Every structure is written in structure tokens, then in C-alpha cells.
Amino acid sequence: PGQGSGANVTVSVGGQISDDTGAYAFSYAPPRVLGIGPPAAYPGEEITVYGGSFGADVSRVSVFLGGEPCNVTGMPETHTAVTCVVGKHEGKGLAAVVVVEDLMSDWELDGIAFTYRKDGCLDPASSNFDSNATDADGSCVLYGCTDVSKYNFDP
């Protein structure tokens, strides 16, 4: 098992060895992302990316969530799982991509998305609504009366 692309191929048959000029090259399949656990996390939390063709050398694997690096920390399963610590970024439904040497997973093919968890106001009617927030923190600010049955209701 290996990883990457452009590996020279040498053939040996009956004591004869092919010319090792690089005329023949072999490339492993690009990595595939098949899942993330958990699919949403706060900055500083560790996640596991599951898939295939991740290789056996964790130092040659990179993970990107919405184009931002996720700090790779380990490979619990050779070729099929890698762990990383989520960076301080924001966004929902972002592309999860794995790069192994010079081969990159195809987000359009895999379609696995990640969400950076963030505390904030989830109420769109609030003056401090945060479209990137995923968890309510009680900070919403509403002006006027929001009770429709009252005479001073202010939509």
C-alpha cells in the first residue's frame, strides 16, 4: 500500500529488469471522503474524517474544511480515517476535502459537508442575528413589542 502519484514502475521477469527511466508511472486512486464524525464542531474540537485512499503516512495527509486547514493529529485507521482539530473559522455546509500528497478528493463527487459550530443569536428578527451561528446563546436583541395580541405590537 502507498499513496500519491507518479511512482516509477519497475518490472522484473526472469532476472531481467526493465529500464528505470520513469517512462512508466503509477498513481494511486485519489482520496474519497465518505463521512465526518461529528459533522459539526466548535473550534478546538477534534473530528474524524472517514473515507478511502488516505495512505499510510499521516504526515502526507491534509484536511480542509471550507478551504481552511484542519490540523491533522492522527490516523486511527490506515487508508480510511484521519483525525484533525478544527480551526477557528465560521460557516455551514462547507466542503470537506482530503489531500494526500498531490491527490485531492472531489467534493462534488463525495458531497460531504462540515459546519463550524458557533454560539450566537438565531432569531432573524433580532438586530444581532448571526447567520453563521448554530447554537443559541440567549444574546438576541429585539426592539419593540413582539406579542401580536398587544396594541403596541411592532413587527
Secondary structure per residue as TSV (DSSP state, phi and psi in degrees):
chain	resnum	aa	ss	phi	psi
A	1	P	-	360.0	145.8
A	2	G	-	-153.1	-158.2
A	3	Q	-	-160.3	162.3
A	4	G	-	94.0	-170.2
A	5	S	S	-135.4	165.8
A	6	G	-	74.4	24.3
A	7	A	E	-74.6	132.3
A	8	N	E	-66.3	142.8
A	9	V	-	-111.2	125.4
A	10	T	-	-119.6	132.1
A	11	V	-	-113.0	133.5
A	12	S	E	-124.1	120.5
A	13	V	E	-136.9	123.9
A	14	G	T	55.2	37.5
A	15	G	T	83.7	-5.0
A	16	Q	E	-98.1	136.1
A	17	I	E	-116.5	135.4
A	18	S	-	-65.2	158.1
A	19	D	-	-66.6	122.7
A	20	D	-	-93.0	62.1
A	21	T	S	-96.0	-0.2
A	22	G	S	85.1	11.5
A	23	A	-	-67.7	-25.7
A	24	Y	S	-117.2	129.6
A	25	A	E	-132.0	151.9
A	26	F	E	-123.4	140.1
A	27	S	-	-125.0	134.7
A	28	Y	-	-73.5	162.0
A	29	A	-	-64.9	146.2
A	30	P	-	-66.4	156.3
A	31	P	-	-65.1	153.8
A	32	R	E	-123.7	137.8
A	33	V	E	-104.0	119.5
A	34	L	E	-112.2	-10.5
A	35	G	E	179.4	162.7
A	36	I	E	-136.0	136.9
A	37	G	E	-130.1	119.7
A	38	P	S	-75.7	160.4
A	39	P	S	-77.5	-4.6
A	40	A	E	-142.9	137.8
A	41	A	E	-154.6	155.1
A	42	Y	-	-80.1	154.1
A	43	P	T	-53.4	137.4
A	44	G	T	93.6	-13.7
A	45	E	-	-85.9	151.7
A	46	E	E	-94.3	138.2
A	47	I	E	-124.0	163.8
A	48	T	E	-118.7	129.6
A	49	V	E	-103.1	125.5
A	50	Y	E	-107.1	146.3
A	51	G	E	174.3	-137.1
A	52	G	E	-154.0	161.7
A	53	S	-	60.0	38.8
A	54	F	-	-84.7	-9.3
A	55	G	-	83.2	-171.8
A	56	A	S	-116.6	-6.6
A	57	D	-	-113.1	102.7
A	58	V	G	-60.8	-24.0
A	59	S	G	-70.1	-11.9
A	60	R	G	-104.2	9.6
A	61	V	E	-111.3	134.6
A	62	S	E	-126.0	146.2
A	63	V	E	-122.9	136.9
A	64	F	E	-128.0	133.7
A	65	L	E	-119.0	108.6
A	66	G	T	63.3	32.1
A	67	G	T	83.6	-6.1
A	68	E	E	-100.1	141.1
A	69	P	E	-68.0	143.8
A	70	C	E	-113.0	122.1
A	71	N	E	-67.1	105.7
A	72	V	E	-66.0	129.1
A	73	T	E	-116.7	-17.2
A	74	G	E	-179.0	175.0
A	75	M	E	-136.1	86.2
A	76	P	E	-63.9	-25.6
A	77	E	E	-135.2	113.6
A	78	T	T	-53.6	133.1
A	79	H	T	74.2	-18.6
A	80	T	T	-125.4	-8.2
A	81	A	E	-152.5	140.6
A	82	V	E	-140.8	142.4
A	83	T	E	-107.8	150.1
A	84	C	E	-153.7	158.4
A	85	V	E	-99.7	127.2
A	86	V	-	-67.8	134.0
A	87	G	-	-81.5	174.9
A	88	K	S	-87.4	86.6
A	89	H	-	-138.6	176.3
A	90	E	-	-132.4	153.2
A	91	G	E	144.7	157.0
A	92	K	E	-123.8	144.1
A	93	G	E	61.0	40.4
A	94	L	E	-91.2	151.9
A	95	A	E	-62.8	132.7
A	96	A	E	-103.7	119.8
A	97	V	E	-129.0	137.9
A	98	V	E	-114.4	134.7
A	99	V	E	-117.7	127.6
A	100	V	E	-119.6	112.4
A	101	E	T	52.4	-111.0
A	102	D	T	-109.6	15.1
A	103	L	E	-110.1	133.5
A	104	M	E	-121.5	140.8
A	105	S	-	-67.2	159.0
A	106	D	-	-106.4	104.4
A	107	W	H	-62.6	-35.2
A	108	E	H	-65.3	-31.0
A	109	L	H	-81.1	-46.3
A	110	D	H	-77.8	-43.3
A	111	G	-	67.1	21.1
A	112	I	-	-89.0	125.6
A	113	A	E	-112.9	156.9
A	114	F	E	-129.6	148.8
A	115	T	E	-125.9	128.9
A	116	Y	E	-78.6	119.7
A	117	R	-	-74.6	142.8
A	118	K	-	-152.8	135.2
A	119	D	E	-80.4	145.6
A	120	G	E	170.5	-170.2
A	121	C	B	-86.2	125.4
A	122	L	-	-99.5	-4.4
A	123	D	-	-87.8	111.8
A	124	P	T	-62.3	-19.6
A	125	A	T	-79.7	-10.0
A	126	S	S	-80.2	151.8
A	127	S	T	-70.9	-20.5
A	128	N	T	-113.7	30.1
A	129	F	B	-55.5	135.4
A	130	D	-	-119.8	109.1
A	131	S	T	-66.6	-17.4
A	132	N	T	-92.3	-8.4
A	133	A	-	-69.7	142.1
A	134	T	-	-117.8	-17.7
A	135	D	E	-133.4	128.3
A	136	A	E	-68.0	135.5
A	137	D	-	-117.4	8.5
A	138	G	S	77.7	15.1
A	139	S	-	-94.9	0.6
A	140	C	-	-59.7	139.2
A	141	V	-	-117.7	118.6
A	142	L	-	-116.3	133.7
A	143	Y	-	-101.9	142.3
A	144	G	S	81.9	-178.5
A	145	C	B	-86.7	130.5
A	146	T	-	-105.8	6.5
A	147	D	-	-92.4	109.4
A	148	V	T	-62.8	-19.3
A	149	S	T	-84.8	-4.2
A	150	K	S	-96.3	152.0
A	151	Y	T	-66.0	-25.8
A	152	N	T	-101.6	25.3
A	153	F	B	-55.1	133.4
A	154	D	-	-129.3	99.5
A	155	P	-	-68.4	360.0
